[in-house]
Amino acid sequence: MRWENLTVESGGHSRAADAALFGADAVVSRTFDTPEFRGITFHEVRARSIVNRVPGASRMPFEWTINPYRGCSHACVYCFARKSHSYLDLDTGLDFDSQIVVKVNAPELLRRQLASRRWQGDHIAMGTNVDCYQRAEGRYRLMPGILAALRDHANPFSILTKGTLILRDLELLTQAAEVTDVGISVSVGFTDQELWRTVEPGTPAPERRLDVVRALSERGIGCGVLMAPVLPFLSDDPARLRATVRAVAAAGATSVTPLVLHLRPGAREWYSAWLARHHPHLVRRYERLYADGAYAPKWYQRRITRQVHDLAREYGIGPTRAGMPRRLPEPPAPETMEPTGPTQLTLM
């Protein structure tokens, strides 16, 4: 195991971790016996760089990302990024939810990168692997420094989040939007409370996320909603789709983009186990729907997209909305990201 030489010492400090993964700097592991962090261990690392290039084969509409955290306490059972924890010799289930890597020097690294003569001021996407506004951010406060650096260099960026903590940084976002292009998207796949409690147990409730959309819109920062993921046989019936799009429209979103659940290795096993516990009658239906791989059939994806787009038109949501400023296109939901291999996902 690549973490086997990482042991917590008195005072919370640890010995240096595997140099092949973390470099020569020490890793500090901390646990906090407080309700919001109970059962979570944070591995604090000093990364070698923070702006990462998206692999050339990716279908993503951006080339650079920032991911100040690895692992995510949102604990969404379907999260595609679970596979990345296996590159640390951690499991893709509970370890992904509770063993969080924190790149504590992210803001200073970003300032150094943006000041480099080689940096061309390209768009940077955040929240495309794990959420940069997960609960850890409430303690480590990395995003204010990151946003301030992007603002000071007028560097365009986008953020995708399920976290309400983004509102803490509303003033910084407003300042950044005055000097560069800022794209914000909030992920709300459904509004069903019972489903939310079991499938996204560590996230703020859907209505709280829609409050984020509302607050950003009131400050003149256009915010789209990624309706992701739409869960087959759980959140895809016409009544639930309508309820979600109606709530998204009422919050003032500039757009709504549906994305059907896809299940890649790591996420597939964890989601399947959850499904067997909570909805065993659906197991065979999922096996048939996803028999050909990670993605639902094209006919199913097209059907969901058509239904949501029809509802969006009915409720007056489009790519842009009267009175709302134009922004960069919203970043894709994490469920659409191509997983990168161990080489790309080493802490750099």
C-alpha positions as CSV (number, residue, x, y, z in Angstrom):
1,M,0.0,0.0,0.0
2,R,1.4,3.4,-1.0
3,W,0.2,4.8,2.4
4,E,1.8,2.1,4.6
5,N,4.6,4.3,5.8
6,L,2.2,7.1,6.8
7,T,1.7,6.9,10.6
8,V,0.2,9.6,12.9
9,E,2.5,10.8,15.6
10,S,1.8,12.8,18.7
11,G,0.5,16.2,17.9
12,G,-1.0,14.9,14.6
13,H,2.2,14.9,12.6
14,S,3.3,12.0,10.4
15,R,6.5,10.6,8.8
16,A,7.2,11.4,5.2
17,A,4.9,9.4,2.8
18,D,6.0,7.6,-0.3
19,A,8.2,10.0,-2.3
20,A,7.0,8.6,-5.6
21,L,3.6,9.8,-4.8
22,F,4.1,12.9,-2.6
23,G,7.7,14.0,-3.2
24,A,10.1,14.7,-0.4
25,D,7.7,16.8,1.7
26,A,6.0,15.4,4.7
27,V,2.4,14.3,4.9
28,V,0.4,15.2,8.1
29,S,-2.6,13.1,8.9
30,R,-5.3,14.6,11.2
31,T,-8.6,13.5,12.5
32,F,-11.0,15.9,14.2
33,D,-13.6,14.6,16.8
34,T,-16.2,17.1,15.8
35,P,-19.7,16.3,14.4
36,E,-19.0,17.7,10.9
37,F,-15.7,15.8,10.5
38,R,-16.3,12.7,12.6
39,G,-14.9,9.6,10.9
40,I,-12.9,11.6,8.4
41,T,-9.1,11.6,8.2
42,F,-7.4,14.5,6.4
43,H,-4.0,13.9,4.8
44,E,-2.3,17.3,4.4
45,V,0.3,17.3,1.6
46,R,2.4,20.0,0.0
47,A,1.8,19.4,-3.7
48,R,4.4,20.1,-6.4
49,S,2.0,22.0,-8.7
50,I,-1.8,22.7,-8.7
51,V,-2.8,23.5,-12.3
52,N,-3.2,20.2,-14.1
53,R,-3.5,19.6,-17.8
54,V,-6.5,17.6,-19.0
55,P,-5.3,14.5,-21.0
56,G,-5.3,15.2,-24.7
57,A,-7.8,12.4,-25.4
58,S,-10.4,13.9,-23.1
59,R,-13.6,15.3,-24.6
60,M,-13.7,18.2,-22.1
61,P,-14.1,21.8,-23.4
62,F,-11.2,23.0,-21.3
63,E,-7.5,22.2,-21.0
64,W,-6.7,23.0,-17.3
65,T,-8.1,22.1,-13.9
66,I,-7.5,22.8,-10.3
67,N,-8.3,20.1,-7.7
68,P,-7.3,21.1,-4.2
69,Y,-8.7,18.0,-2.7
70,R,-8.7,14.2,-3.4
71,G,-11.6,12.1,-2.1
72,C,-14.9,13.7,-1.1
73,S,-17.0,13.7,2.0
74,H,-20.1,14.3,-0.1
75,A,-20.1,10.5,-0.4
76,C,-22.3,10.4,-3.5
77,V,-22.6,6.7,-4.2
78,Y,-22.4,7.2,-8.0
79,C,-19.3,9.5,-8.1
80,F,-17.1,8.7,-11.1
81,A,-14.0,10.0,-9.3
82,R,-14.0,7.0,-6.8
83,K,-11.7,5.1,-9.2
84,S,-9.0,7.7,-8.6
85,H,-8.6,6.6,-4.9
86,S,-7.4,3.2,-6.0
87,Y,-4.3,4.9,-7.4
88,L,-3.4,5.7,-3.8
89,D,-4.0,2.1,-2.8
90,L,-7.1,3.3,-1.0
91,D,-10.5,1.7,-1.6
92,T,-13.1,3.4,-3.8
93,G,-15.9,3.1,-1.3
94,L,-15.5,4.2,2.3
95,D,-11.9,5.4,1.9
96,F,-13.0,7.7,-0.9
97,D,-15.7,9.2,1.5
98,S,-13.4,9.5,4.5
99,Q,-9.7,9.6,3.5
100,I,-9.4,13.2,2.1
101,V,-6.1,14.4,0.7
102,V,-5.7,18.2,1.1
103,K,-3.2,20.1,-1.0
104,V,-2.6,22.8,1.7
105,N,-0.3,24.9,-0.4
106,A,-2.7,25.2,-3.4
107,P,-3.2,29.0,-3.2
108,E,0.5,29.8,-3.2
109,L,1.3,27.3,-6.0
110,L,-1.5,28.9,-8.1
111,R,-0.1,32.4,-7.7
112,R,3.3,31.1,-8.8
113,Q,1.8,29.4,-11.8
114,L,-0.3,32.4,-12.9
115,A,2.8,34.7,-12.6
116,S,4.9,32.5,-14.8
117,R,5.8,33.8,-18.2
118,R,4.8,30.5,-19.7
119,W,1.2,30.7,-18.5
120,Q,-1.1,32.0,-21.2
121,G,-4.1,32.9,-19.2
122,D,-6.2,29.9,-20.3
123,H,-9.5,29.0,-18.7
124,I,-9.3,26.9,-15.5
125,A,-12.1,24.6,-14.4
126,M,-12.7,23.6,-10.8
127,G,-14.9,21.0,-9.3
128,T,-14.6,18.6,-12.3
129,N,-13.0,15.8,-10.2
130,V,-14.2,16.2,-6.6
131,D,-16.0,19.2,-5.1
132,C,-13.8,22.1,-4.1
133,Y,-16.5,23.2,-1.7
134,Q,-16.9,19.9,0.2
135,R,-16.9,20.1,4.0
136,A,-13.1,20.1,4.2
137,E,-13.1,23.5,2.7
138,G,-14.9,24.9,5.7
139,R,-11.7,24.1,7.7
140,Y,-8.9,24.5,5.3
141,R,-10.2,27.6,3.4
142,L,-8.2,27.0,0.2
143,M,-10.7,28.5,-2.2
144,P,-10.5,32.2,-1.0
145,G,-6.8,32.2,-1.8
146,I,-7.4,30.4,-5.1
147,L,-10.1,32.8,-6.1
148,A,-8.1,35.8,-5.1
149,A,-5.2,34.7,-7.3
150,L,-7.5,34.2,-10.3
151,R,-9.0,37.6,-9.7
152,D,-5.7,39.4,-9.3
153,H,-4.5,37.8,-12.6
154,A,-7.9,38.3,-14.4
155,N,-7.8,34.6,-15.3
156,P,-11.0,33.1,-16.5
157,F,-12.4,30.1,-14.6
158,S,-15.5,28.0,-13.9
159,I,-16.7,26.2,-10.8
160,L,-19.0,23.2,-10.5
161,T,-20.3,22.4,-7.0
162,K,-22.9,20.8,-4.8
163,G,-21.7,22.9,-1.8
164,T,-23.4,25.9,-0.3
165,L,-20.1,27.0,1.1
166,I,-19.5,28.8,-2.2
167,L,-21.6,31.6,-0.8
168,R,-18.9,32.4,1.8
169,D,-16.8,33.5,-1.2
170,L,-19.6,35.5,-2.9
171,E,-17.7,38.8,-2.7
172,L,-14.5,37.3,-4.2
173,L,-16.6,35.8,-7.0
174,T,-18.3,39.1,-7.7
175,Q,-14.9,40.9,-7.8
176,A,-13.5,38.2,-10.2
177,A,-16.6,38.6,-12.5
178,E,-15.8,42.3,-12.9
179,V,-12.4,41.5,-14.4
180,T,-12.8,38.2,-16.2
181,D,-15.2,35.5,-17.3
182,V,-16.6,33.5,-14.5
183,G,-18.9,30.4,-15.0
184,I,-20.7,28.9,-12.0
185,S,-22.8,25.7,-12.1
186,V,-24.6,23.9,-9.3
187,S,-25.3,20.2,-9.5
188,V,-28.9,19.3,-8.7
189,G,-29.9,15.9,-10.2
190,F,-33.3,15.7,-8.4
191,T,-35.3,17.3,-5.6
192,D,-36.7,14.1,-4.0
193,Q,-35.7,14.3,-0.3
194,E,-35.7,10.6,0.5
195,L,-33.6,9.8,-2.5
196,W,-31.2,12.6,-1.7
197,R,-30.6,11.3,1.9
198,T,-29.5,7.9,0.7
199,V,-27.6,8.6,-2.5
200,E,-25.9,11.9,-1.6
201,P,-25.7,11.7,2.2
202,G,-22.9,14.2,2.7
203,T,-24.2,17.0,0.5
204,P,-26.5,19.9,1.3
205,A,-30.1,19.3,0.5
206,P,-31.2,20.1,-3.1
207,E,-33.2,23.1,-2.0
208,R,-30.2,24.5,-0.2
209,R,-28.2,24.2,-3.5
210,L,-30.9,26.0,-5.3
211,D,-30.6,28.7,-2.8
212,V,-27.1,29.1,-4.0
213,V,-28.4,29.6,-7.6
214,R,-30.8,32.2,-6.3
215,A,-28.2,34.1,-4.3
216,L,-25.7,34.2,-7.2
217,S,-28.4,35.3,-9.6
218,E,-29.3,38.1,-7.3
219,R,-25.7,39.3,-7.4
220,G,-25.7,39.3,-11.2
221,I,-23.6,36.2,-11.5
222,G,-25.3,33.8,-13.9
223,C,-25.6,30.3,-12.6
224,G,-26.6,27.2,-14.5
225,V,-27.8,23.9,-13.1
226,L,-26.4,20.5,-14.1
227,M,-29.2,18.1,-13.6
228,A,-26.8,15.3,-12.8
229,P,-27.1,12.5,-12.6
230,V,-30.6,11.5,-13.6
231,L,-31.0,8.1,-12.0
232,P,-32.8,5.5,-14.1
233,F,-36.1,4.2,-12.5
234,L,-35.5,6.5,-9.5
235,S,-35.6,10.1,-10.6
236,D,-36.5,9.8,-14.3
237,D,-40.3,9.6,-14.2
238,P,-42.1,12.6,-15.8
239,A,-43.4,13.9,-12.5
240,R,-40.0,13.9,-10.8
241,L,-38.3,15.5,-13.9
242,R,-41.0,18.2,-13.9
243,A,-40.6,18.9,-10.2
244,T,-36.8,19.3,-10.6
245,V,-36.9,21.6,-13.6
246,R,-39.7,23.7,-12.1
247,A,-37.6,24.2,-8.9
248,V,-34.5,25.0,-11.0
249,A,-36.5,27.6,-13.0
250,A,-37.9,29.1,-9.8
251,A,-34.3,29.6,-8.5
252,G,-33.4,31.7,-11.5
253,A,-31.0,29.4,-13.2
254,T,-29.7,30.5,-16.6
255,S,-29.8,26.9,-18.0
256,V,-30.4,23.3,-17.1
257,T,-28.4,20.4,-18.5
258,P,-29.5,16.8,-17.9
259,L,-26.9,14.1,-17.6
260,V,-27.9,10.4,-17.2
261,L,-26.0,8.3,-14.6
262,H,-23.0,6.5,-15.9
263,L,-21.2,3.8,-14.0
264,R,-17.5,3.2,-14.5
265,P,-15.3,0.8,-12.5
266,G,-15.1,2.0,-8.9
267,A,-18.4,3.8,-9.0
268,R,-20.2,0.9,-10.5
269,E,-19.4,-1.5,-7.7
270,W,-20.3,1.0,-5.0
271,Y,-23.5,2.1,-6.6
272,S,-24.5,-1.5,-7.3
273,A,-24.1,-2.4,-3.6
274,W,-26.1,0.6,-2.6
275,L,-28.8,-0.3,-5.1
276,A,-29.0,-3.9,-3.8
277,R,-29.5,-2.6,-0.2
278,H,-32.0,0.1,-0.9
279,H,-33.8,-0.9,-4.2
280,P,-33.1,-4.6,-4.7
281,H,-36.0,-4.9,-7.1
282,L,-34.1,-2.6,-9.5
283,V,-30.9,-4.6,-9.7
284,R,-31.8,-6.7,-12.7
285,R,-33.2,-3.7,-14.5
286,Y,-29.9,-1.9,-14.1
287,E,-28.0,-4.9,-15.2
288,R,-30.0,-4.9,-18.4
289,L,-29.8,-1.2,-19.0
290,Y,-26.0,-1.0,-18.4
291,A,-25.2,-4.4,-20.0
292,D,-23.1,-2.8,-22.8
293,G,-20.9,-0.8,-20.5
294,A,-20.7,2.3,-18.4
295,Y,-23.3,4.4,-20.2
296,A,-27.1,4.0,-20.5
297,P,-28.2,3.3,-24.1
298,K,-28.4,6.2,-26.5
299,W,-32.1,6.0,-26.9
300,Y,-32.6,6.4,-23.1
301,Q,-30.2,9.3,-22.9
302,R,-32.0,11.0,-25.8
303,R,-35.3,10.5,-24.2
304,I,-34.3,12.1,-20.9
305,T,-32.6,15.0,-22.7
306,R,-35.7,15.7,-24.8
307,Q,-38.0,15.6,-21.8
308,V,-35.8,18.0,-19.8
309,H,-35.3,20.4,-22.7
310,D,-39.1,20.5,-23.3
311,L,-39.7,21.2,-19.7
312,A,-37.0,23.9,-19.7
313,R,-38.7,25.6,-22.6
314,E,-42.0,25.4,-20.8
315,Y,-40.5,27.1,-17.7
316,G,-38.6,29.7,-19.6
317,I,-35.0,28.4,-19.1
318,G,-32.5,28.7,-22.0
319,P,-28.8,29.0,-22.7
320,T,-29.1,32.7,-21.7
321,R,-31.9,34.5,-19.9
322,A,-33.1,38.1,-20.2
323,G,-31.4,40.4,-17.8
324,M,-28.6,37.9,-17.0
325,P,-25.0,38.5,-17.9
326,R,-23.4,36.2,-20.4
327,R,-20.8,33.9,-18.9
328,L,-18.6,31.0,-19.9
329,P,-20.4,27.8,-20.7
330,E,-21.0,25.8,-17.5
331,P,-18.5,23.1,-16.8
332,P,-19.6,19.5,-17.3
333,A,-20.8,17.5,-14.3
334,P,-18.3,15.2,-12.7
335,E,-20.2,12.2,-14.1
336,T,-19.0,13.2,-17.6
337,M,-15.3,13.5,-16.9
338,E,-12.9,11.0,-18.4
339,P,-11.0,9.3,-15.6
340,T,-7.2,9.7,-15.9
341,G,-4.7,7.1,-15.0
342,P,-2.3,6.9,-12.1
343,T,0.3,9.0,-13.9
344,Q,-2.0,12.0,-14.3
345,L,-3.5,11.6,-10.8
346,T,-0.3,11.6,-8.8
347,L,-0.2,14.7,-6.6
348,M,1.6,17.3,-8.6
